[in-house]
Amino acid sequence: MSLGTILIIILILLLIGGLPVFPHSRSWGYGPSGILGVVLVVILILVLLGRI
């Protein structure tokens, strides 16, 4: 597996973990998953362009 594939897997797991479905994180809103989503999109674009 390449570095890009490992990064995508880790970011997807972080995105799932950032969703506000747990009782302690309901007041956070969608902030954490929104930030991780932006990071995921940037990493995907870099992988598709061959930069990573």
Residue pairs with C-beta under 8 A, 6 or more apart in sequence:
3 52
4 43
4 46
4 47
4 52
7 43
7 47
7 52
8 40
8 43
8 44
8 47
11 36
11 39
11 40
11 43
12 40
14 36
15 33
15 36
15 37
15 40
18 32
18 33
18 35
18 36
19 33
20 26
20 28
20 29
20 30
20 32
20 33
25 32
43 52
46 52
